Amino acid sequence: MENLIEIRWHGRGGQGAKTASLLLADAAFNTGKYIQGFPEYGPERMGAPITAYNRISNTPITIHSNVYEPDYVVVVDDTLLDSVDVTAGLKNDGAIIINTTKKYEEFKDSLKGYTGNVYCIDARKISIEALGKYFPNTPMLAAIVKVSQIMSDEDFLNDMQGSFKHKFAKKPEVIDGNMKALELALKEVKKVN
């Protein structure tokens, strides 16, 4: 498949990893891409580790399975680094994006020798500044768009503005905060290795 990008999300129940993967799929679809966005369900509960996936391509996608060799991995909660093998199958020419305030040296061993690019972002700081509460999925969504370059920042922000207007039709007061979180995250995600 031409330009197939596969993404695996690791988070905890209630942090919005599933929602972020679905929003990414919608945004990519709206730019003319073929998409898949889906969670892997088990006995999930609030705080339990969860996994979600995306496939994005310029041509129809004929694969219908979990993502085993992702180009990108998004880690919404850095406590998962010690309990889940987040780098399993991760391609070295891809990248991992981690929501953390730790320095690379502090979590490097948890990446099990992964030699590809590592990006970090403080999604807690961004979401509290922009939204007044801790919702890490919004900054992490922007971070994966920035790192993967699935679409331009401008196309992404325009699409998300429309998506948020629909999603938050009954709570329009949260749209500006979510947009601010996306804009901050696009600027603050940084390569650390």
Rosetta constraint file for C-alpha pairs under 8 A:
AtomPair CA 1 CA 57 HARMONIC 7.13 0.50
AtomPair CA 1 CA 58 HARMONIC 7.85 0.50
AtomPair CA 1 CA 59 HARMONIC 6.26 0.50
AtomPair CA 1 CA 60 HARMONIC 7.58 0.50
AtomPair CA 1 CA 61 HARMONIC 7.10 0.50
AtomPair CA 2 CA 57 HARMONIC 6.45 0.50
AtomPair CA 2 CA 58 HARMONIC 5.97 0.50
AtomPair CA 2 CA 59 HARMONIC 6.02 0.50
AtomPair CA 3 CA 56 HARMONIC 7.99 0.50
AtomPair CA 3 CA 57 HARMONIC 5.52 0.50
AtomPair CA 3 CA 58 HARMONIC 6.20 0.50
AtomPair CA 4 CA 55 HARMONIC 6.80 0.50
AtomPair CA 4 CA 56 HARMONIC 5.70 0.50
AtomPair CA 4 CA 57 HARMONIC 4.40 0.50
AtomPair CA 4 CA 58 HARMONIC 7.16 0.50
AtomPair CA 5 CA 54 HARMONIC 7.91 0.50
AtomPair CA 5 CA 55 HARMONIC 5.63 0.50
AtomPair CA 5 CA 56 HARMONIC 5.16 0.50
AtomPair CA 5 CA 57 HARMONIC 6.30 0.50
AtomPair CA 5 CA 70 HARMONIC 7.63 0.50
AtomPair CA 5 CA 71 HARMONIC 6.19 0.50
AtomPair CA 6 CA 53 HARMONIC 7.46 0.50
AtomPair CA 6 CA 54 HARMONIC 5.71 0.50
AtomPair CA 6 CA 55 HARMONIC 4.60 0.50
AtomPair CA 6 CA 56 HARMONIC 6.61 0.50
AtomPair CA 6 CA 67 HARMONIC 6.64 0.50
AtomPair CA 6 CA 69 HARMONIC 7.58 0.50
AtomPair CA 6 CA 70 HARMONIC 4.83 0.50
AtomPair CA 6 CA 71 HARMONIC 5.32 0.50
AtomPair CA 6 CA 72 HARMONIC 6.59 0.50
AtomPair CA 7 CA 53 HARMONIC 5.59 0.50
AtomPair CA 7 CA 54 HARMONIC 4.98 0.50
AtomPair CA 7 CA 55 HARMONIC 6.43 0.50
AtomPair CA 7 CA 67 HARMONIC 7.20 0.50
AtomPair CA 7 CA 70 HARMONIC 5.19 0.50
AtomPair CA 7 CA 71 HARMONIC 5.98 0.50
AtomPair CA 7 CA 72 HARMONIC 4.80 0.50
AtomPair CA 7 CA 73 HARMONIC 5.67 0.50
AtomPair CA 7 CA 74 HARMONIC 7.51 0.50
AtomPair CA 8 CA 51 HARMONIC 6.97 0.50
AtomPair CA 8 CA 52 HARMONIC 5.92 0.50
AtomPair CA 8 CA 53 HARMONIC 4.63 0.50
AtomPair CA 8 CA 54 HARMONIC 6.59 0.50
AtomPair CA 8 CA 67 HARMONIC 6.59 0.50
AtomPair CA 8 CA 70 HARMONIC 6.13 0.50
AtomPair CA 8 CA 72 HARMONIC 6.46 0.50
AtomPair CA 8 CA 73 HARMONIC 4.84 0.50
AtomPair CA 8 CA 74 HARMONIC 6.32 0.50
AtomPair CA 9 CA 17 HARMONIC 6.36 0.50
AtomPair CA 9 CA 18 HARMONIC 7.93 0.50
AtomPair CA 9 CA 21 HARMONIC 7.45 0.50
AtomPair CA 9 CA 51 HARMONIC 5.46 0.50
AtomPair CA 9 CA 52 HARMONIC 4.94 0.50
AtomPair CA 9 CA 53 HARMONIC 5.96 0.50
AtomPair CA 9 CA 73 HARMONIC 5.78 0.50
AtomPair CA 9 CA 74 HARMONIC 4.71 0.50
AtomPair CA 9 CA 75 HARMONIC 6.10 0.50
AtomPair CA 9 CA 76 HARMONIC 7.39 0.50
AtomPair CA 10 CA 17 HARMONIC 6.99 0.50
AtomPair CA 10 CA 49 HARMONIC 7.10 0.50
AtomPair CA 10 CA 50 HARMONIC 5.98 0.50
AtomPair CA 10 CA 51 HARMONIC 4.91 0.50
AtomPair CA 10 CA 52 HARMONIC 6.80 0.50
AtomPair CA 10 CA 73 HARMONIC 7.53 0.50
AtomPair CA 10 CA 74 HARMONIC 6.11 0.50
AtomPair CA 10 CA 75 HARMONIC 4.87 0.50
AtomPair CA 10 CA 76 HARMONIC 6.03 0.50
AtomPair CA 10 CA 77 HARMONIC 7.40 0.50
AtomPair CA 10 CA 80 HARMONIC 7.66 0.50
AtomPair CA 10 CA 86 HARMONIC 7.20 0.50
AtomPair CA 11 CA 15 HARMONIC 6.54 0.50
AtomPair CA 11 CA 16 HARMONIC 7.73 0.50
AtomPair CA 11 CA 17 HARMONIC 5.72 0.50
AtomPair CA 11 CA 49 HARMONIC 5.74 0.50
AtomPair CA 11 CA 50 HARMONIC 5.43 0.50
AtomPair CA 11 CA 51 HARMONIC 6.53 0.50
AtomPair CA 11 CA 75 HARMONIC 6.13 0.50
AtomPair CA 11 CA 76 HARMONIC 4.82 0.50
AtomPair CA 11 CA 77 HARMONIC 5.49 0.50
AtomPair CA 11 CA 80 HARMONIC 7.44 0.50
AtomPair CA 12 CA 17 HARMONIC 7.58 0.50
AtomPair CA 12 CA 46 HARMONIC 7.02 0.50
AtomPair CA 12 CA 47 HARMONIC 4.83 0.50
AtomPair CA 12 CA 48 HARMONIC 5.08 0.50
AtomPair CA 12 CA 49 HARMONIC 4.38 0.50
AtomPair CA 12 CA 50 HARMONIC 5.38 0.50
AtomPair CA 12 CA 76 HARMONIC 7.66 0.50
AtomPair CA 12 CA 77 HARMONIC 6.92 0.50
AtomPair CA 13 CA 17 HARMONIC 7.97 0.50
AtomPair CA 13 CA 44 HARMONIC 6.41 0.50
AtomPair CA 13 CA 45 HARMONIC 5.66 0.50
AtomPair CA 13 CA 46 HARMONIC 4.43 0.50
AtomPair CA 13 CA 47 HARMONIC 4.72 0.50
AtomPair CA 13 CA 48 HARMONIC 5.30 0.50
AtomPair CA 13 CA 49 HARMONIC 6.32 0.50
AtomPair CA 13 CA 50 HARMONIC 6.08 0.50
AtomPair CA 14 CA 45 HARMONIC 7.94 0.50
AtomPair CA 14 CA 46 HARMONIC 5.39 0.50
AtomPair CA 14 CA 47 HARMONIC 6.52 0.50
AtomPair CA 15 CA 76 HARMONIC 7.50 0.50
AtomPair CA 15 CA 135 HARMONIC 6.50 0.50
AtomPair CA 15 CA 136 HARMONIC 6.40 0.50
AtomPair CA 15 CA 137 HARMONIC 6.39 0.50
AtomPair CA 16 CA 20 HARMONIC 6.01 0.50
AtomPair CA 16 CA 135 HARMONIC 7.42 0.50
AtomPair CA 16 CA 136 HARMONIC 7.26 0.50
AtomPair CA 16 CA 137 HARMONIC 5.12 0.50
AtomPair CA 17 CA 21 HARMONIC 6.20 0.50
AtomPair CA 17 CA 50 HARMONIC 7.88 0.50
AtomPair CA 17 CA 51 HARMONIC 7.60 0.50
AtomPair CA 17 CA 52 HARMONIC 6.64 0.50
AtomPair CA 17 CA 76 HARMONIC 6.93 0.50
AtomPair CA 17 CA 137 HARMONIC 5.85 0.50
AtomPair CA 18 CA 22 HARMONIC 6.34 0.50
AtomPair CA 18 CA 38 HARMONIC 7.09 0.50
AtomPair CA 18 CA 39 HARMONIC 5.79 0.50
AtomPair CA 18 CA 51 HARMONIC 7.60 0.50
AtomPair CA 18 CA 52 HARMONIC 5.54 0.50
AtomPair CA 19 CA 23 HARMONIC 6.14 0.50
AtomPair CA 19 CA 137 HARMONIC 7.60 0.50
AtomPair CA 20 CA 24 HARMONIC 6.08 0.50
AtomPair CA 20 CA 137 HARMONIC 5.68 0.50
AtomPair CA 20 CA 138 HARMONIC 6.87 0.50
AtomPair CA 20 CA 140 HARMONIC 7.77 0.50
AtomPair CA 20 CA 141 HARMONIC 5.73 0.50
AtomPair CA 21 CA 25 HARMONIC 6.24 0.50
AtomPair CA 21 CA 37 HARMONIC 5.64 0.50
AtomPair CA 21 CA 38 HARMONIC 7.03 0.50
AtomPair CA 21 CA 52 HARMONIC 6.54 0.50
AtomPair CA 21 CA 53 HARMONIC 6.43 0.50
AtomPair CA 21 CA 54 HARMONIC 6.26 0.50
AtomPair CA 21 CA 141 HARMONIC 7.64 0.50
AtomPair CA 22 CA 26 HARMONIC 6.24 0.50
AtomPair CA 22 CA 37 HARMONIC 5.14 0.50
AtomPair CA 22 CA 38 HARMONIC 6.85 0.50
AtomPair CA 22 CA 54 HARMONIC 7.99 0.50
AtomPair CA 23 CA 27 HARMONIC 6.15 0.50
AtomPair CA 23 CA 141 HARMONIC 8.00 0.50
AtomPair CA 24 CA 28 HARMONIC 6.11 0.50
AtomPair CA 24 CA 37 HARMONIC 7.69 0.50
AtomPair CA 24 CA 54 HARMONIC 7.87 0.50
AtomPair CA 24 CA 141 HARMONIC 6.87 0.50
AtomPair CA 25 CA 29 HARMONIC 6.04 0.50
AtomPair CA 25 CA 35 HARMONIC 5.67 0.50
AtomPair CA 25 CA 36 HARMONIC 6.17 0.50
AtomPair CA 25 CA 37 HARMONIC 5.43 0.50
AtomPair CA 25 CA 54 HARMONIC 6.74 0.50
AtomPair CA 25 CA 55 HARMONIC 7.91 0.50
AtomPair CA 25 CA 56 HARMONIC 7.40 0.50
AtomPair CA 26 CA 30 HARMONIC 6.19 0.50
AtomPair CA 26 CA 35 HARMONIC 7.88 0.50
AtomPair CA 27 CA 31 HARMONIC 6.64 0.50
AtomPair CA 27 CA 156 HARMONIC 6.67 0.50
AtomPair CA 27 CA 159 HARMONIC 6.01 0.50
AtomPair CA 27 CA 160 HARMONIC 7.05 0.50
AtomPair CA 28 CA 32 HARMONIC 6.78 0.50
AtomPair CA 28 CA 33 HARMONIC 5.52 0.50
AtomPair CA 28 CA 34 HARMONIC 7.55 0.50
AtomPair CA 28 CA 35 HARMONIC 6.89 0.50
AtomPair CA 28 CA 56 HARMONIC 7.10 0.50
AtomPair CA 28 CA 150 HARMONIC 7.31 0.50
AtomPair CA 28 CA 151 HARMONIC 7.31 0.50
AtomPair CA 29 CA 33 HARMONIC 4.80 0.50
AtomPair CA 29 CA 34 HARMONIC 5.98 0.50
AtomPair CA 29 CA 35 HARMONIC 6.08 0.50
AtomPair CA 30 CA 159 HARMONIC 7.38 0.50
AtomPair CA 31 CA 151 HARMONIC 7.63 0.50
AtomPair CA 31 CA 155 HARMONIC 7.74 0.50
AtomPair CA 32 CA 58 HARMONIC 7.72 0.50
AtomPair CA 33 CA 56 HARMONIC 6.45 0.50
AtomPair CA 33 CA 57 HARMONIC 5.69 0.50
AtomPair CA 33 CA 58 HARMONIC 5.22 0.50
AtomPair CA 33 CA 59 HARMONIC 7.42 0.50
AtomPair CA 34 CA 56 HARMONIC 5.74 0.50
AtomPair CA 34 CA 57 HARMONIC 5.15 0.50
AtomPair CA 34 CA 58 HARMONIC 5.95 0.50
AtomPair CA 34 CA 59 HARMONIC 6.18 0.50
AtomPair CA 34 CA 60 HARMONIC 5.72 0.50
AtomPair CA 34 CA 61 HARMONIC 6.69 0.50
AtomPair CA 35 CA 54 HARMONIC 7.17 0.50
AtomPair CA 35 CA 55 HARMONIC 5.52 0.50
AtomPair CA 35 CA 56 HARMONIC 4.59 0.50
AtomPair CA 35 CA 57 HARMONIC 6.46 0.50
AtomPair CA 35 CA 61 HARMONIC 7.30 0.50
AtomPair CA 36 CA 53 HARMONIC 7.68 0.50
AtomPair CA 36 CA 54 HARMONIC 5.29 0.50
AtomPair CA 36 CA 55 HARMONIC 4.92 0.50
AtomPair CA 36 CA 56 HARMONIC 6.55 0.50
AtomPair CA 37 CA 52 HARMONIC 7.45 0.50
AtomPair CA 37 CA 53 HARMONIC 5.59 0.50
AtomPair CA 37 CA 54 HARMONIC 4.45 0.50
AtomPair CA 37 CA 55 HARMONIC 6.66 0.50
AtomPair CA 38 CA 52 HARMONIC 5.67 0.50
AtomPair CA 38 CA 53 HARMONIC 5.38 0.50
AtomPair CA 38 CA 54 HARMONIC 6.68 0.50
AtomPair CA 39 CA 50 HARMONIC 7.81 0.50
AtomPair CA 39 CA 51 HARMONIC 5.95 0.50
AtomPair CA 39 CA 52 HARMONIC 3.90 0.50
AtomPair CA 39 CA 53 HARMONIC 6.05 0.50
AtomPair CA 40 CA 50 HARMONIC 7.08 0.50
AtomPair CA 40 CA 51 HARMONIC 5.52 0.50
AtomPair CA 40 CA 52 HARMONIC 5.72 0.50
AtomPair CA 40 CA 53 HARMONIC 7.82 0.50
AtomPair CA 40 CA 66 HARMONIC 7.64 0.50
AtomPair CA 41 CA 50 HARMONIC 7.49 0.50
AtomPair CA 41 CA 51 HARMONIC 7.80 0.50
AtomPair CA 44 CA 48 HARMONIC 5.80 0.50
AtomPair CA 44 CA 49 HARMONIC 7.29 0.50
AtomPair CA 44 CA 50 HARMONIC 6.75 0.50
AtomPair CA 49 CA 80 HARMONIC 7.48 0.50
AtomPair CA 53 CA 66 HARMONIC 7.05 0.50
AtomPair CA 53 CA 67 HARMONIC 6.52 0.50
AtomPair CA 54 CA 67 HARMONIC 7.90 0.50
AtomPair CA 55 CA 61 HARMONIC 7.85 0.50
AtomPair CA 57 CA 61 HARMONIC 6.91 0.50
AtomPair CA 68 CA 88 HARMONIC 7.72 0.50
AtomPair CA 68 CA 89 HARMONIC 5.88 0.50
AtomPair CA 68 CA 90 HARMONIC 7.99 0.50
AtomPair CA 69 CA 88 HARMONIC 7.57 0.50
AtomPair CA 69 CA 89 HARMONIC 4.38 0.50
AtomPair CA 69 CA 90 HARMONIC 5.38 0.50
AtomPair CA 69 CA 91 HARMONIC 6.46 0.50
AtomPair CA 70 CA 89 HARMONIC 6.49 0.50
AtomPair CA 70 CA 90 HARMONIC 5.09 0.50
AtomPair CA 70 CA 91 HARMONIC 6.28 0.50
AtomPair CA 70 CA 94 HARMONIC 7.86 0.50
AtomPair CA 71 CA 90 HARMONIC 6.11 0.50
AtomPair CA 71 CA 91 HARMONIC 5.41 0.50
AtomPair CA 71 CA 93 HARMONIC 7.31 0.50
AtomPair CA 71 CA 94 HARMONIC 4.63 0.50
AtomPair CA 71 CA 95 HARMONIC 6.69 0.50
AtomPair CA 72 CA 90 HARMONIC 6.85 0.50
AtomPair CA 72 CA 91 HARMONIC 7.64 0.50
AtomPair CA 72 CA 94 HARMONIC 5.44 0.50
AtomPair CA 72 CA 95 HARMONIC 5.00 0.50
AtomPair CA 72 CA 96 HARMONIC 5.61 0.50
AtomPair CA 72 CA 97 HARMONIC 7.70 0.50
AtomPair CA 72 CA 148 HARMONIC 7.58 0.50
AtomPair CA 73 CA 86 HARMONIC 7.25 0.50
AtomPair CA 73 CA 87 HARMONIC 7.42 0.50
AtomPair CA 73 CA 90 HARMONIC 7.16 0.50
AtomPair CA 73 CA 95 HARMONIC 6.59 0.50
AtomPair CA 73 CA 96 HARMONIC 4.69 0.50
AtomPair CA 73 CA 97 HARMONIC 6.26 0.50
AtomPair CA 74 CA 96 HARMONIC 5.93 0.50
AtomPair CA 74 CA 97 HARMONIC 4.89 0.50
AtomPair CA 74 CA 98 HARMONIC 6.13 0.50
AtomPair CA 74 CA 140 HARMONIC 7.36 0.50
AtomPair CA 74 CA 144 HARMONIC 7.09 0.50
AtomPair CA 75 CA 80 HARMONIC 7.64 0.50
AtomPair CA 75 CA 86 HARMONIC 7.53 0.50
AtomPair CA 75 CA 96 HARMONIC 7.48 0.50
AtomPair CA 75 CA 97 HARMONIC 6.08 0.50
AtomPair CA 75 CA 98 HARMONIC 4.72 0.50
AtomPair CA 75 CA 99 HARMONIC 6.17 0.50
AtomPair CA 76 CA 98 HARMONIC 6.40 0.50
AtomPair CA 76 CA 99 HARMONIC 5.36 0.50
AtomPair CA 76 CA 136 HARMONIC 6.62 0.50
AtomPair CA 76 CA 137 HARMONIC 6.98 0.50
AtomPair CA 76 CA 140 HARMONIC 6.78 0.50
AtomPair CA 77 CA 98 HARMONIC 7.43 0.50
AtomPair CA 77 CA 99 HARMONIC 5.97 0.50
AtomPair CA 77 CA 100 HARMONIC 7.46 0.50
AtomPair CA 78 CA 98 HARMONIC 6.52 0.50
AtomPair CA 78 CA 99 HARMONIC 6.02 0.50
AtomPair CA 78 CA 100 HARMONIC 5.78 0.50
AtomPair CA 79 CA 83 HARMONIC 7.40 0.50
AtomPair CA 80 CA 84 HARMONIC 5.48 0.50
AtomPair CA 80 CA 86 HARMONIC 7.77 0.50
AtomPair CA 81 CA 85 HARMONIC 6.94 0.50
AtomPair CA 81 CA 86 HARMONIC 6.54 0.50
AtomPair CA 81 CA 107 HARMONIC 7.61 0.50
AtomPair CA 81 CA 110 HARMONIC 5.71 0.50
AtomPair CA 81 CA 111 HARMONIC 7.31 0.50
AtomPair CA 82 CA 110 HARMONIC 5.97 0.50
AtomPair CA 85 CA 111 HARMONIC 7.73 0.50
AtomPair CA 86 CA 111 HARMONIC 7.31 0.50
AtomPair CA 87 CA 96 HARMONIC 7.81 0.50
AtomPair CA 87 CA 111 HARMONIC 6.16 0.50
AtomPair CA 87 CA 112 HARMONIC 7.29 0.50
AtomPair CA 87 CA 114 HARMONIC 6.77 0.50
AtomPair CA 90 CA 94 HARMONIC 7.21 0.50
AtomPair CA 90 CA 95 HARMONIC 7.79 0.50
AtomPair CA 91 CA 95 HARMONIC 7.59 0.50
AtomPair CA 91 CA 116 HARMONIC 7.37 0.50
AtomPair CA 92 CA 114 HARMONIC 7.05 0.50
AtomPair CA 92 CA 115 HARMONIC 6.01 0.50
AtomPair CA 92 CA 116 HARMONIC 4.27 0.50
AtomPair CA 92 CA 117 HARMONIC 7.47 0.50
AtomPair CA 93 CA 116 HARMONIC 5.82 0.50
AtomPair CA 93 CA 117 HARMONIC 7.49 0.50
AtomPair CA 94 CA 116 HARMONIC 6.27 0.50
AtomPair CA 94 CA 117 HARMONIC 6.64 0.50
AtomPair CA 95 CA 116 HARMONIC 5.80 0.50
AtomPair CA 95 CA 117 HARMONIC 4.62 0.50
AtomPair CA 95 CA 118 HARMONIC 5.66 0.50
AtomPair CA 95 CA 119 HARMONIC 7.26 0.50
AtomPair CA 95 CA 147 HARMONIC 7.87 0.50
AtomPair CA 96 CA 116 HARMONIC 7.79 0.50
AtomPair CA 96 CA 117 HARMONIC 6.49 0.50
AtomPair CA 96 CA 118 HARMONIC 5.04 0.50
AtomPair CA 96 CA 119 HARMONIC 6.15 0.50
AtomPair CA 97 CA 118 HARMONIC 6.05 0.50
AtomPair CA 97 CA 119 HARMONIC 4.62 0.50
AtomPair CA 97 CA 120 HARMONIC 5.57 0.50
AtomPair CA 97 CA 121 HARMONIC 7.56 0.50
AtomPair CA 97 CA 143 HARMONIC 7.40 0.50
AtomPair CA 97 CA 144 HARMONIC 7.13 0.50
AtomPair CA 98 CA 118 HARMONIC 7.72 0.50
AtomPair CA 98 CA 119 HARMONIC 6.26 0.50
AtomPair CA 98 CA 120 HARMONIC 4.84 0.50
AtomPair CA 98 CA 121 HARMONIC 6.39 0.50
AtomPair CA 99 CA 120 HARMONIC 5.88 0.50
AtomPair CA 99 CA 121 HARMONIC 5.09 0.50
AtomPair CA 99 CA 122 HARMONIC 5.46 0.50
AtomPair CA 99 CA 123 HARMONIC 5.71 0.50
AtomPair CA 99 CA 124 HARMONIC 7.88 0.50
AtomPair CA 99 CA 136 HARMONIC 7.87 0.50
AtomPair CA 99 CA 140 HARMONIC 7.31 0.50
AtomPair CA 100 CA 120 HARMONIC 6.26 0.50
AtomPair CA 100 CA 121 HARMONIC 6.06 0.50
AtomPair CA 100 CA 122 HARMONIC 5.36 0.50
AtomPair CA 100 CA 123 HARMONIC 7.46 0.50
AtomPair CA 101 CA 120 HARMONIC 7.87 0.50
AtomPair CA 101 CA 121 HARMONIC 7.34 0.50
AtomPair CA 101 CA 122 HARMONIC 5.73 0.50
AtomPair CA 102 CA 106 HARMONIC 6.18 0.50
AtomPair CA 102 CA 107 HARMONIC 7.19 0.50
AtomPair CA 103 CA 107 HARMONIC 7.17 0.50
AtomPair CA 104 CA 108 HARMONIC 5.63 0.50
AtomPair CA 104 CA 192 HARMONIC 6.35 0.50
AtomPair CA 104 CA 193 HARMONIC 7.13 0.50
AtomPair CA 105 CA 109 HARMONIC 7.83 0.50
AtomPair CA 107 CA 111 HARMONIC 7.07 0.50
AtomPair CA 108 CA 112 HARMONIC 7.61 0.50
AtomPair CA 108 CA 113 HARMONIC 7.84 0.50
AtomPair CA 109 CA 113 HARMONIC 6.95 0.50
AtomPair CA 117 CA 191 HARMONIC 7.00 0.50
AtomPair CA 117 CA 192 HARMONIC 7.88 0.50
AtomPair CA 117 CA 193 HARMONIC 6.48 0.50
AtomPair CA 118 CA 191 HARMONIC 5.75 0.50
AtomPair CA 118 CA 192 HARMONIC 5.81 0.50
AtomPair CA 118 CA 193 HARMONIC 5.89 0.50
AtomPair CA 119 CA 189 HARMONIC 6.54 0.50
AtomPair CA 119 CA 190 HARMONIC 5.26 0.50
AtomPair CA 119 CA 191 HARMONIC 4.19 0.50
AtomPair CA 119 CA 192 HARMONIC 5.58 0.50
AtomPair CA 119 CA 193 HARMONIC 7.74 0.50
AtomPair CA 120 CA 189 HARMONIC 5.77 0.50
AtomPair CA 120 CA 190 HARMONIC 5.53 0.50
AtomPair CA 120 CA 191 HARMONIC 6.48 0.50
AtomPair CA 120 CA 192 HARMONIC 6.69 0.50
AtomPair CA 121 CA 140 HARMONIC 7.88 0.50
AtomPair CA 121 CA 143 HARMONIC 7.61 0.50
AtomPair CA 121 CA 185 HARMONIC 7.37 0.50
AtomPair CA 121 CA 188 HARMONIC 6.38 0.50
AtomPair CA 121 CA 189 HARMONIC 4.78 0.50
AtomPair CA 121 CA 190 HARMONIC 6.58 0.50
AtomPair CA 122 CA 126 HARMONIC 6.51 0.50
AtomPair CA 123 CA 127 HARMONIC 5.92 0.50
AtomPair CA 123 CA 135 HARMONIC 7.84 0.50
AtomPair CA 123 CA 136 HARMONIC 5.13 0.50
AtomPair CA 123 CA 137 HARMONIC 7.90 0.50
AtomPair CA 123 CA 139 HARMONIC 5.48 0.50
AtomPair CA 123 CA 140 HARMONIC 6.67 0.50
AtomPair CA 123 CA 185 HARMONIC 7.51 0.50
AtomPair CA 124 CA 128 HARMONIC 6.04 0.50
AtomPair CA 124 CA 134 HARMONIC 5.67 0.50
AtomPair CA 124 CA 135 HARMONIC 7.21 0.50
AtomPair CA 124 CA 136 HARMONIC 6.03 0.50
AtomPair CA 125 CA 129 HARMONIC 6.03 0.50
AtomPair CA 126 CA 130 HARMONIC 5.98 0.50
AtomPair CA 126 CA 139 HARMONIC 6.92 0.50
AtomPair CA 126 CA 181 HARMONIC 5.92 0.50
AtomPair CA 126 CA 184 HARMONIC 6.73 0.50
AtomPair CA 126 CA 185 HARMONIC 6.97 0.50
AtomPair CA 127 CA 131 HARMONIC 5.26 0.50
AtomPair CA 127 CA 132 HARMONIC 6.70 0.50
AtomPair CA 127 CA 133 HARMONIC 6.22 0.50
AtomPair CA 127 CA 134 HARMONIC 5.48 0.50
AtomPair CA 127 CA 135 HARMONIC 5.74 0.50
AtomPair CA 127 CA 136 HARMONIC 6.35 0.50
AtomPair CA 127 CA 138 HARMONIC 7.55 0.50
AtomPair CA 127 CA 139 HARMONIC 6.91 0.50
AtomPair CA 127 CA 181 HARMONIC 5.85 0.50
AtomPair CA 128 CA 132 HARMONIC 4.30 0.50
AtomPair CA 128 CA 133 HARMONIC 4.71 0.50
AtomPair CA 128 CA 134 HARMONIC 5.49 0.50
AtomPair CA 128 CA 135 HARMONIC 7.77 0.50
AtomPair CA 129 CA 181 HARMONIC 7.92 0.50
AtomPair CA 130 CA 177 HARMONIC 4.91 0.50
AtomPair CA 130 CA 178 HARMONIC 6.84 0.50
AtomPair CA 130 CA 180 HARMONIC 5.72 0.50
AtomPair CA 130 CA 181 HARMONIC 5.26 0.50
AtomPair CA 131 CA 135 HARMONIC 7.85 0.50
AtomPair CA 131 CA 174 HARMONIC 7.38 0.50
AtomPair CA 131 CA 177 HARMONIC 4.94 0.50
AtomPair CA 131 CA 178 HARMONIC 6.57 0.50
AtomPair CA 131 CA 181 HARMONIC 7.28 0.50
AtomPair CA 136 CA 140 HARMONIC 6.23 0.50
AtomPair CA 137 CA 141 HARMONIC 5.96 0.50
AtomPair CA 138 CA 142 HARMONIC 6.62 0.50
AtomPair CA 138 CA 178 HARMONIC 6.81 0.50
AtomPair CA 138 CA 181 HARMONIC 6.51 0.50
AtomPair CA 138 CA 182 HARMONIC 6.26 0.50
AtomPair CA 139 CA 143 HARMONIC 6.17 0.50
AtomPair CA 139 CA 181 HARMONIC 5.73 0.50
AtomPair CA 139 CA 182 HARMONIC 5.44 0.50
AtomPair CA 139 CA 184 HARMONIC 7.67 0.50
AtomPair CA 139 CA 185 HARMONIC 5.07 0.50
AtomPair CA 139 CA 186 HARMONIC 7.90 0.50
AtomPair CA 140 CA 144 HARMONIC 6.30 0.50
AtomPair CA 140 CA 185 HARMONIC 7.39 0.50
AtomPair CA 141 CA 145 HARMONIC 6.48 0.50
AtomPair CA 141 CA 182 HARMONIC 7.62 0.50
AtomPair CA 142 CA 146 HARMONIC 6.18 0.50
AtomPair CA 142 CA 182 HARMONIC 5.31 0.50
AtomPair CA 142 CA 183 HARMONIC 7.64 0.50
AtomPair CA 142 CA 185 HARMONIC 5.81 0.50
AtomPair CA 142 CA 186 HARMONIC 5.63 0.50
AtomPair CA 143 CA 147 HARMONIC 6.15 0.50
AtomPair CA 143 CA 185 HARMONIC 5.91 0.50
AtomPair CA 143 CA 186 HARMONIC 5.86 0.50
AtomPair CA 143 CA 189 HARMONIC 5.88 0.50
AtomPair CA 144 CA 148 HARMONIC 5.77 0.50
AtomPair CA 144 CA 149 HARMONIC 7.91 0.50
AtomPair CA 145 CA 149 HARMONIC 5.49 0.50
AtomPair CA 145 CA 150 HARMONIC 5.80 0.50
AtomPair CA 145 CA 151 HARMONIC 6.77 0.50
AtomPair CA 145 CA 153 HARMONIC 7.60 0.50
AtomPair CA 145 CA 156 HARMONIC 7.75 0.50
AtomPair CA 146 CA 150 HARMONIC 7.76 0.50
AtomPair CA 146 CA 152 HARMONIC 7.95 0.50
AtomPair CA 146 CA 153 HARMONIC 6.99 0.50
AtomPair CA 146 CA 186 HARMONIC 5.92 0.50
AtomPair CA 146 CA 189 HARMONIC 7.88 0.50
AtomPair CA 151 CA 155 HARMONIC 6.43 0.50
AtomPair CA 151 CA 156 HARMONIC 6.38 0.50
AtomPair CA 152 CA 156 HARMONIC 6.14 0.50
AtomPair CA 153 CA 157 HARMONIC 6.08 0.50
AtomPair CA 153 CA 186 HARMONIC 7.56 0.50
AtomPair CA 154 CA 158 HARMONIC 6.10 0.50
AtomPair CA 155 CA 159 HARMONIC 6.07 0.50
AtomPair CA 156 CA 160 HARMONIC 6.08 0.50
AtomPair CA 157 CA 161 HARMONIC 6.07 0.50
AtomPair CA 157 CA 179 HARMONIC 7.47 0.50
AtomPair CA 157 CA 182 HARMONIC 7.55 0.50
AtomPair CA 157 CA 183 HARMONIC 7.78 0.50
AtomPair CA 158 CA 162 HARMONIC 6.65 0.50
AtomPair CA 159 CA 163 HARMONIC 6.17 0.50
AtomPair CA 160 CA 164 HARMONIC 5.84 0.50
AtomPair CA 160 CA 179 HARMONIC 7.65 0.50
AtomPair CA 161 CA 165 HARMONIC 6.25 0.50
AtomPair CA 161 CA 175 HARMONIC 7.61 0.50
AtomPair CA 161 CA 179 HARMONIC 6.94 0.50
AtomPair CA 162 CA 166 HARMONIC 6.47 0.50
AtomPair CA 163 CA 167 HARMONIC 6.00 0.50
AtomPair CA 164 CA 168 HARMONIC 5.51 0.50
AtomPair CA 164 CA 169 HARMONIC 7.72 0.50
AtomPair CA 164 CA 175 HARMONIC 5.99 0.50
AtomPair CA 164 CA 178 HARMONIC 7.98 0.50
AtomPair CA 165 CA 169 HARMONIC 5.52 0.50
AtomPair CA 165 CA 172 HARMONIC 6.89 0.50
AtomPair CA 165 CA 175 HARMONIC 6.84 0.50
AtomPair CA 168 CA 172 HARMONIC 5.53 0.50
AtomPair CA 168 CA 174 HARMONIC 7.21 0.50
AtomPair CA 168 CA 175 HARMONIC 6.90 0.50
AtomPair CA 171 CA 175 HARMONIC 7.78 0.50
AtomPair CA 173 CA 177 HARMONIC 7.92 0.50
AtomPair CA 174 CA 178 HARMONIC 6.31 0.50
AtomPair CA 175 CA 179 HARMONIC 6.18 0.50
AtomPair CA 176 CA 180 HARMONIC 6.10 0.50
AtomPair CA 177 CA 181 HARMONIC 6.18 0.50
AtomPair CA 178 CA 182 HARMONIC 6.35 0.50
AtomPair CA 179 CA 183 HARMONIC 6.25 0.50
AtomPair CA 180 CA 184 HARMONIC 6.09 0.50
AtomPair CA 181 CA 185 HARMONIC 6.08 0.50
AtomPair CA 182 CA 186 HARMONIC 6.22 0.50
AtomPair CA 183 CA 187 HARMONIC 6.67 0.50
AtomPair CA 184 CA 188 HARMONIC 6.08 0.50
AtomPair CA 185 CA 189 HARMONIC 5.91 0.50
